[in-house]
Amino acid sequence: MSFQILPMTAEDLPTFTRIHHSAFSTGLGSILTTAPPGVLSPTARSASLARQTKSFNDPHNRFFKAIDPATGEIVAFAKWHVYLSERSEAEVEEACAVPPMPKDATVEAWEEVFGWLRKAKREWMGGRPSYCLGNLITDPRHQGRGAGRQLIQWGMDEADKAGLIMYLESSPPGKKLYERCGFETVAEHVFDLGKYGGEGLERYSIMVRQPKPWRE
């Protein structure tokens, strides 16, 4: 099915925050805080909305939404970090900073996960001009319908037009989609969820895509 892909608006931020939380309520996302899976307290919801509002207003970022034309419901979002020119060390440091820790964070898990992601982003991207996929999130009720594939196409087209590399961080469920889109794994890390009260292991992948020749 074909979804309607449109730029996200500020009015969509609460929906973005809700779907973001739902999409990351299992696996690695479940051990980052002490809250039960799927539970977002009013305080945590307010803090998350404030972080996403700040991100929405960052001139480097582009947000898009996928709408089911049959119902008008927003089913998925993509957030892109677009860097068209080389960045200074200070700008790289800000972009790679570990997110502020919420009050209910599992401190050791937060530091391990975001510490590794920070290191990987600096190593593989640094200040290079690039298109970075910050989030590709789908409402769990609508996963597997193709909304994510349509959302990622925008970034692929724009990166190819500009001749720029693409970067993303993938959990296991999204990796096959990214591979079909031409992304290749350049680094991986296995997180032991059992260390923080979860179950099993989860392999996170750093993936990049080289630009393809653009044809109008």
C-alpha positions as CSV (number, residue, x, y, z in Angstrom):
1,M,0.0,0.0,0.0
2,S,1.1,3.6,-0.6
3,F,1.2,6.0,2.3
4,Q,1.1,9.7,2.1
5,I,4.5,11.2,3.0
6,L,4.4,14.7,4.3
7,P,6.7,17.0,6.4
8,M,5.8,16.7,10.1
9,T,4.4,19.8,11.9
10,A,4.8,21.0,15.5
11,E,1.3,19.8,16.2
12,D,2.4,16.2,15.5
13,L,5.0,16.2,18.2
14,P,2.8,14.5,20.9
15,T,2.0,11.7,18.4
16,F,5.7,11.4,17.5
17,T,6.6,11.1,21.2
18,R,3.9,8.5,21.7
19,I,5.0,6.3,18.8
20,H,8.7,6.8,19.6
21,H,8.1,5.4,23.1
22,S,6.0,2.5,21.8
23,A,8.6,1.6,19.2
24,F,11.4,1.5,21.7
25,S,9.5,-0.2,24.6
26,T,11.1,-3.7,23.9
27,G,14.6,-5.0,23.5
28,L,17.4,-2.5,24.2
29,G,14.8,0.3,24.8
30,S,13.3,-1.6,27.7
31,I,16.4,-1.6,29.9
32,L,17.3,2.1,29.6
33,T,14.9,3.1,32.3
34,T,13.3,1.5,35.4
35,A,9.8,2.1,34.2
36,P,7.8,-1.0,33.2
37,P,7.8,-1.7,29.4
38,G,5.2,0.5,27.7
39,V,4.7,2.8,30.6
40,L,5.5,6.5,30.3
41,S,4.8,8.6,33.3
42,P,3.5,12.2,32.9
43,T,6.9,13.5,34.0
44,A,8.8,11.3,31.6
45,R,6.3,12.2,28.8
46,S,6.8,15.9,29.4
47,A,10.6,15.5,29.4
48,S,10.5,13.5,26.2
49,L,8.2,16.0,24.5
50,A,10.6,18.8,25.5
51,R,13.6,17.0,24.0
52,Q,11.8,16.2,20.7
53,T,10.5,19.8,20.5
54,K,14.1,21.1,20.8
55,S,15.2,18.6,18.1
56,F,12.3,19.6,15.8
57,N,13.5,23.2,16.0
58,D,17.1,22.3,15.1
59,P,17.7,23.7,11.6
60,H,19.8,20.6,10.7
61,N,16.8,18.3,11.3
62,R,14.0,17.2,8.9
63,F,11.0,15.3,10.2
64,F,8.5,13.4,8.0
65,K,5.3,11.5,8.7
66,A,3.5,8.6,6.9
67,I,-0.2,8.8,6.8
68,D,-2.6,6.0,6.1
69,P,-4.9,7.5,3.3
70,A,-7.7,5.3,4.3
71,T,-8.0,6.5,7.8
72,G,-5.9,9.7,8.0
73,E,-3.9,8.2,10.9
74,I,-0.2,8.9,11.3
75,V,1.5,5.5,11.4
76,A,5.2,6.3,11.2
77,F,7.8,9.0,11.4
78,A,11.4,9.6,10.2
79,K,13.8,12.1,11.6
80,W,16.9,13.1,9.5
81,H,20.0,15.0,10.5
82,V,21.2,16.8,7.4
83,Y,24.7,18.1,7.3
84,L,25.5,19.6,3.9
85,S,28.9,21.0,4.8
86,E,31.9,20.1,7.1
87,R,31.2,20.7,10.8
88,S,33.5,22.1,13.5
89,E,34.7,20.0,16.4
90,A,32.3,21.9,18.7
91,E,29.4,21.1,16.4
92,V,30.4,17.4,16.2
93,E,30.6,17.2,20.0
94,E,27.1,18.7,20.3
95,A,25.6,16.4,17.7
96,C,27.2,13.3,19.3
97,A,26.5,14.2,22.9
98,V,24.8,11.6,25.2
99,P,21.1,12.5,25.6
100,P,20.2,14.0,29.0
101,M,19.4,11.2,31.5
102,P,15.8,11.0,32.7
103,K,15.1,10.6,36.4
104,D,14.1,7.0,36.0
105,A,17.1,6.0,33.9
106,T,19.1,2.8,34.5
107,V,22.4,4.7,34.8
108,E,24.8,2.0,33.8
109,A,22.7,0.9,30.8
110,W,22.2,4.5,29.6
111,E,26.0,5.2,29.8
112,E,26.9,1.9,28.0
113,V,24.4,2.3,25.2
114,F,24.7,5.9,24.4
115,G,28.4,6.0,25.2
116,W,29.0,3.3,22.5
117,L,26.7,5.1,20.0
118,R,28.5,8.4,20.6
119,K,31.9,6.8,20.0
120,A,30.7,5.1,16.8
121,K,29.1,8.2,15.4
122,R,32.3,10.2,15.9
123,E,34.4,7.4,14.4
124,W,32.3,6.8,11.3
125,M,30.9,10.2,10.6
126,G,32.7,12.8,12.5
127,G,32.1,16.2,10.8
128,R,31.6,14.8,7.3
129,P,28.8,16.2,5.2
130,S,26.1,13.5,5.4
131,Y,22.5,12.4,5.8
132,C,22.0,10.7,9.1
133,L,18.8,8.8,10.0
134,G,18.1,9.7,13.6
135,N,14.8,7.8,13.9
136,L,12.6,5.6,11.8
137,I,9.7,4.7,14.0
138,T,6.5,2.9,13.2
139,D,3.4,2.4,15.4
140,P,3.7,-1.3,16.4
141,R,0.1,-1.8,15.2
142,H,1.2,-0.9,11.7
143,Q,4.6,-2.5,11.4
144,G,5.3,-4.5,8.3
145,R,3.0,-2.4,6.0
146,G,5.8,-0.6,4.2
147,A,5.6,2.9,5.8
148,G,9.2,2.8,6.9
149,R,10.5,2.0,3.4
150,Q,8.6,4.9,1.9
151,L,9.9,7.3,4.6
152,I,13.5,6.3,4.1
153,Q,13.3,6.9,0.4
154,W,13.3,10.7,0.9
155,G,16.7,10.6,2.5
156,M,18.1,8.2,-0.1
157,D,17.0,10.5,-2.9
158,E,18.3,13.6,-1.3
159,A,21.6,12.1,-0.3
160,D,22.1,10.7,-3.9
161,K,21.3,14.2,-5.4
162,A,23.9,15.7,-3.1
163,G,26.4,12.9,-3.5
164,L,26.6,12.4,0.3
165,I,27.1,9.3,2.4
166,M,24.3,8.1,4.7
167,Y,24.6,6.9,8.3
168,L,22.2,5.1,10.7
169,E,22.2,2.9,13.8
170,S,20.1,-0.2,13.5
171,S,18.4,-2.6,15.9
172,P,17.9,-6.2,14.6
173,P,14.3,-5.7,13.4
174,G,15.2,-2.9,11.0
175,K,18.5,-4.3,9.6
176,K,17.1,-6.2,6.7
177,L,15.1,-3.2,5.5
178,Y,18.3,-1.1,5.5
179,E,20.3,-3.8,3.8
180,R,17.7,-3.8,1.0
181,C,18.1,-0.1,0.7
182,G,21.9,-0.4,0.1
183,F,23.2,0.1,3.6
184,E,26.2,-1.9,4.8
185,T,27.3,-2.8,8.3
186,V,30.6,-1.2,9.4
187,A,30.5,-1.8,13.1
188,E,28.5,-3.9,15.6
189,H,28.1,-4.2,19.4
190,V,26.3,-6.9,21.4
191,F,24.5,-5.6,24.5
192,D,23.8,-8.0,27.3
193,L,20.3,-7.1,28.4
194,G,20.5,-9.5,31.4
195,K,23.0,-7.1,33.1
196,Y,20.1,-4.6,33.5
197,G,17.2,-6.8,34.2
198,G,16.2,-7.7,30.7
199,E,16.6,-11.0,28.8
200,G,19.0,-12.2,26.1
201,L,21.5,-10.3,23.9
202,E,20.8,-7.6,21.3
203,R,23.2,-6.8,18.5
204,Y,23.2,-3.1,17.3
205,S,24.7,-2.2,14.0
206,I,26.3,0.9,12.6
207,M,25.4,1.1,8.9
208,V,26.4,3.4,6.0
209,R,25.3,3.8,2.4
210,Q,27.4,5.3,-0.3
211,P,25.7,7.7,-2.7
212,K,24.4,6.3,-5.9
213,P,24.3,8.1,-9.3
214,W,21.3,10.3,-9.4
215,R,19.0,10.4,-12.4
216,E,16.1,12.8,-12.6
